Amino acid sequence: MTIAYVLVNVTLGKEEEVIQDIQEIAGVTAVDGVFGAYDILVRVEVDDVTLLRDLITSKIRKISTIRSTLVLIVVEGQDDE
């Protein structure tokens, strides 16, 4: 399982619309609006990195009001357990 967080910047005033669009994408497990350098935080869980790449490039980045993204892939095996 590959887990990643995607930080998203969107066109001003389009945050709620983009959140709704992203929530409909398979593999997205959480979407939250945030304050700070980015507008939206997305949590993604997919089977492998290839599927992650496709989800980011083919679905998330294709939303026209998204200005930029930053992808943070979780390192496996570095948890508290």
C-alpha positions as semicolon CSV with decimal commas, in nm:
position;residue;x (nm);y (nm);z (nm)
1;M;0,000;0,000;0,000
2;T;0,132;0,343;-0,093
3;I;0,015;0,639;0,114
4;A;0,078;0,999;0,018
5;Y;-0,029;1,348;0,112
6;V;-0,087;1,600;-0,163
7;L;-0,068;1,970;-0,083
8;V;-0,275;2,170;-0,330
9;N;-0,293;2,539;-0,428
10;V;-0,606;2,649;-0,610
11;T;-0,743;2,959;-0,775
12;L;-0,880;3,199;-0,515
13;G;-1,241;3,123;-0,430
14;K;-1,242;2,775;-0,586
15;E;-1,144;2,579;-0,274
16;E;-1,483;2,421;-0,200
17;E;-1,536;2,325;-0,565
18;V;-1,194;2,157;-0,584
19;I;-1,250;1,976;-0,252
20;Q;-1,574;1,831;-0,389
21;D;-1,404;1,724;-0,714
22;I;-1,113;1,559;-0,533
23;Q;-1,342;1,372;-0,290
24;E;-1,489;1,184;-0,588
25;I;-1,153;1,039;-0,697
26;A;-1,097;0,671;-0,614
27;G;-0,803;0,630;-0,378
28;V;-0,857;0,960;-0,199
29;T;-0,926;0,887;0,168
30;A;-0,943;1,242;0,311
31;V;-0,962;1,598;0,185
32;D;-0,937;1,904;0,409
33;G;-0,920;2,275;0,348
34;V;-0,625;2,428;0,535
35;F;-0,477;2,768;0,610
36;G;-0,117;2,848;0,522
37;A;0,100;2,811;0,216
38;Y;-0,142;2,555;0,065
39;D;-0,520;2,554;0,037
40;I;-0,607;2,183;0,049
41;L;-0,454;1,872;0,208
42;V;-0,536;1,539;0,039
43;R;-0,462;1,190;0,175
44;V;-0,429;0,917;-0,086
45;E;-0,401;0,539;-0,046
46;V;-0,330;0,324;-0,353
47;D;-0,173;-0,016;-0,419
48;D;0,156;0,111;-0,564
49;V;0,354;0,414;-0,677
50;T;0,249;0,370;-1,040
51;L;-0,116;0,410;-0,942
52;L;-0,021;0,711;-0,730
53;R;0,151;0,876;-1,026
54;D;-0,153;0,815;-1,245
55;L;-0,393;0,948;-0,982
56;I;-0,189;1,266;-0,936
57;T;-0,118;1,339;-1,303
58;S;-0,437;1,209;-1,465
59;K;-0,697;1,314;-1,209
60;I;-0,588;1,568;-0,948
61;R;-0,365;1,785;-1,168
62;K;-0,625;1,781;-1,447
63;I;-0,865;1,991;-1,237
64;S;-0,843;2,325;-1,414
65;T;-0,852;2,547;-1,104
66;I;-0,556;2,373;-0,936
67;R;-0,250;2,597;-0,962
68;S;0,013;2,366;-0,809
69;T;0,067;2,050;-0,606
70;L;0,332;1,906;-0,378
71;V;0,331;1,529;-0,318
72;L;0,468;1,377;0,004
73;I;0,498;0,997;-0,007
74;V;0,488;0,824;0,331
75;V;0,795;0,614;0,412
76;E;0,691;0,260;0,500
77;G;0,819;0,113;0,825
78;Q;0,872;0,441;1,008
79;D;0,570;0,434;1,232
80;D;0,539;0,439;1,610
81;E;0,474;0,066;1,650
